[in-house]
Amino acid sequence: MREIIIGKSTFQLGESGKAKINVAKLPSGTVIHINVHVFRGKEPGPSVLLLGGLHGDEINGVEIIRKSIAQGLYSNLKKGTIIAIPILNVYGFINFSRDVPDGKDVNRSFPGSLKGSLASRVAHVMTNKILPLIDFGVDFHTGGNSVSNFPQLRVTTGDAEAMKLAKIFAPPLIVEKLAIPKSHRKQGVKMGKPILIYEGGESLRLDHDAINAGIEGIHRLLVAHEMISGENDDKKTVILQQSRWIRASRSGIFDWKKAAGSTVKKNDVLGIVNNPEDGKATFIKAPLNGVIIGHNNNPVINRGDALFHLGY
C-alpha cells in the first residue's frame, strides 16, 4: 500500500507522523478524538496495528505502546507500516473506567455504527478506518476487576495464521479461545485480519514485567517480518487449549497462595477463604493439573466470585 489515509492525514512510504480521528462531542462541548501514530518504512511490507486502551482502565497496554514509541522502536523501519493507537477509549481512560458514559463496552460493540452510542461510534472507527489498512494486529489488555493476568496471548481457536504470529511473539503463555461476539478480535476474524489479544497485569496498576514482555513480543514480530534489524532468540512458550474459572464456594476474606503464572497439580491448595465471624477456613484446591493464567487480588469476596483462571 503506497499511500494510506487516516482522518485528514495522508502518509506515503517513508513518512511518519500523527493523525487525529474525531469521534464525538461530550455535553460539555469537549471533542473526543483518537490519536493515531503512523510509522512507515521506505519499502512496502506488512501493516501492523498496535492497540492500547480499548478498555480505558487497562493502563499496561497504554504504557506498552507509549514506551515502545518513546524508545524509538519504530523510528527506523526498513519496510512496512506501524499503526499505533495508545488510547482508543479516551473517555474511559480519563475517568478510570473500563467503559464509556452509558456503561457500554467498546469491545462488545463491533462493528459499530455512526448513529450509535459513543462505544458504537468508536467501534465503527476501528472497523471502517483502521482495520481495512492492516494485515494483522496486537490488542493490549490487562485483567479486570482486581484480576492479575500472567503475560499471555489469547489466540482464536483454529486460526492457524494467528497461532503462527503468537509463536513469533513468544509470550510465556498462549491461550486458545473462541472470539467473543461483537468483540474487536471477532471483527478481525470476519475481515480476515488476525488480532492477537495480549493480557498482562491488572487494571489501574502498572506491571513492568508485563509491559516489558509486551514490548519484547512486538520486537520479535517486527524482526521476524524484517521490518527492523535484529535476531530473535528461540524462546519457548506454553500453549493452553482450554481454561476454566475456579470460583468461591463461600464468602469471606480471600488469601491467595498461588499466583498467576504458577504451574499446579490437582488438589494443590491455591488459596484460602476465611470467615471473619467464626474463623473457619475453606481451602480452594486445583480441580486438575494446569497453569494459573490469572488470579483475583480482591481480599473480600462473595460466594461465586471468580478466584483463579486455570489454563490446561
N, C-alpha and C positions, 0 to 999 in steps of 0.2 A: 504494500500500500504506500504509494509515493506521497500522498497528502492525506492528512486526517484533520477533521474539523470538529472542535468541541466548543459548544457555546458560540461565541463570536470570534474565536481564535482559530487560526489555521497553522498547522505545523508541517513543514516539509522534512524530508530526510536530513538528518544532521542538525535539526533545530530543536531547542528545548525551551520550556517556559511554563507559565501557569495560566490556566483558563478558569473562568467562573461560569457556573450554570445557575441561573436564578430559578428557584423552586417555588417560593411562596412568600406572602407578606403576612406578618402576625398582626393582631388587632392594634398593637402599639404603633404600627407602621414600619417596624423593623423588617428588612428584607432578609429572607433566608436564602443563602446561595451556597453551592458546593464548590470548594476549591479543588481543582484537578491539576496535578503536576505531570507534565509530559516531558519525557526524555527520549530522543531519537538518535540512533546511530546513522552513519553516513550510507550504510548498505541496508537493503531490505532484510527482514528477518522476522522472527516471532513477535507478536504483540501481546504483552503480558499485563494483566490487571493485578494491582496490589491494593487491597481494600481494607480500611480500618473504620471503626466507629459505626458499623451498621446498627449495633446496639450502643446507645450513647454512653452507657456507664462502663463499657468494656475497654478500659484505658490501655491495656498492654498492646492491643493491636494498633492503636493510635501511635503509641510510642515506638513500636517496631518500624512503622513507615517513616515517622519523623526522624528517628535516629539513623535509619539507613540512608535517607536523603542527606542529612547533616554530615554523615561520614563520607559522602561522595561516591556511594556505591554505584550510582547510575550516571556519573558525570562523564565517563569516557566509554560509552557503549560502542562496540565495534560494529554492531548491526542490530536491527530490530527496534522495538519500541517498548517503553515502560509507561503505563498509565497508572499513576499512584494517587490514591484518594485517602488521605489520613483520617478524615472525619466525614462520614456520609450523613449520619443522623445528627446534624448540628444542634437542633433543639434539644435532643436528649443529652448531648454532651455538656451543654452549658447548664443543664438542670439536673445533672447527676442521675439521669433516668434512662432506662432501657428503651422506653417507648417515646411517642410523641404526645402532644397535648391531650388528645382524646383517648389516650391509653392504648392506641393501636400499635402493633409491632410491624415495623417496616419489613422485617424478614418473614412475615406471613401475609404480605400484601402484593406479591408479584402476580401478574406482570404489571399491575398498577393502572392508573387512569389519570388523565389530565383533569378530569372533573371530580375526582375522588377526594378523600381526606389527605392531610399532609403526608401520612405514611404511604398512601397510594400514589401520590404525585412523586415522591422520592423514588419509589419503586419503578414508576413509569420512566423517570430519567435514566435509571440504570438499564432498563430493558431496551429503550429506544436510542439512547445517546452514547452509551458506553459499551454494552455487551456486543453490539454489532462490529465494534472496532478491534476486538481481541481474539486471540487464539485460545488462551486459557488464563486462569486467574487463581489467586490465593486470597481468601477472605479470612481475615484475622479476628478471632473471638477469644473470650475467656469464659470461665464458668460463671453462672449467675446465681443469685440468691444465696450467697455465702458459700458456694461450692468452688473449691480449688481444683482445677484440672491439671494433670501432668501434661507436659508438652506432647501434642499428638496432632495427627491429621485425620479428619473424617473424610472418607472416600466413598462415593456412591457405589453400592454393591453392583457388580457386573460391568463396571466401566473400566475397561482394560487400559485406555489411554490415561485416565485419571490415576489409576494404580501405578502406571509407569512413571508418571510425574511425581507421585508421592514417594516412590522408592528413591528417586533422584534427590528430592528434598530431604529425605532420610531423618525424620524426627525420631525420638525414642520409640513412639508407638504410632501405628496406623490402625484405624478402626473402620471396618467396612459397615456402612449403614445406608439404608434406603433414604433418598432425599425426601424431605418433608414437603407436603403440598404447599404451594404458593410461596415457597422459600426462594432465596436468591440462587441457591445451588440447583433446585428443581427447574428454575427458569433457564439456567445454563444448560442443563440436560436437554431441555426441549429445543434449545437453539444450537445444540452440538458444540457447546463451549464448556469443557471440563473446568469445574470450580472446586478447588481443594479448600476445605474448611480447617483452618488451624485453630486449635484450642490450647490455651496456656495460661495458668494462673487463675485469679479471681477478679470479679468486677470491682471497680473503685479502688484497686490496690495494684501497685507496680510490683512485678515479679521479674527481676533482672535475669534469672536463669531462663525463664520462658521467653523474654524479649530477645536475649542473645541467641537462643535456639531458633527463633523465628528468622532473625537476620541471617544466621548461618544457612538456613534452608533456602532462603532467597538466593544467596550467593551460589549455592550448589546448582540451583536451577539455571541461573544465568551462565555459569561456566559450562554446564552440560550442553546448553544451546549455543555456545560460542558467542554469546553476547558480550562477555567480558573475558579478560585473560585470567588464567589460573588453572589449578588442577584440583580435582575432587578426590578426597580420601575414600576408602572403601568402608563406609560406616554402616553398621548393621542396625536394623530396626525390627521391632516385634510387630507382627501383623495379627490383629484380633478380628475374628469374623462375627462374633456375637457379643452382646453386652446386656446387662440387666442391672436394675437398681435394687439395692438392699434397703428396706425401709424399717422404720422404728415400730416395734410391736407394742410400745407403751410410751407415754410422755415422761419427761424428766430432764435432768442435766446430762448432756451428752459429752463424753470424753473419748475422742478417737485415739486408738493405739497404733493403727497402721495408716500411713499417709498415702496420698496419690503417688503412683509410681512403684508401690510395693508389690512384689510377687507373693501370692498367698496360696495356701493349701486348704482343702476342705476342712472345716471345723476350727481353723485358726481364729483366735479372738481378734476382731477388728476394732472393737470399741465397747464402751460400757455406757448404759443409760442408768443413772442413779435417781431414785425417787427422793426428792428433798424433804418429804414428810416422814416416811417410815424408814428411810435409809437403805431400802432394798435395792440391789443391783441386778440389772438384766444385761447379760453378755450378748453382744452382737457377733455372730460367727459367720465365717465364709461358707456358703452353701455348696461351693465347688472350687476347684483349682482355677486360678486366673491371675489377672493383674488389676490392681485398683487404678482406674483411669481418672477418678475424681472422688473427693471426699468433702463432706459438709463441715464447715468451720463454726456453724452456729451452736453455741453451748446449750441453748434452751430449745428443746424440740417437742413436737407433738406426735402422738401416735399417727403413723402413716407417712411421716416426713421421710424424704429420701436422704440416706446417710452415706452410702457408698455406691459408686458406679463401678461395677465389676466387669471387665472385659475378659473374654476367654476364646 
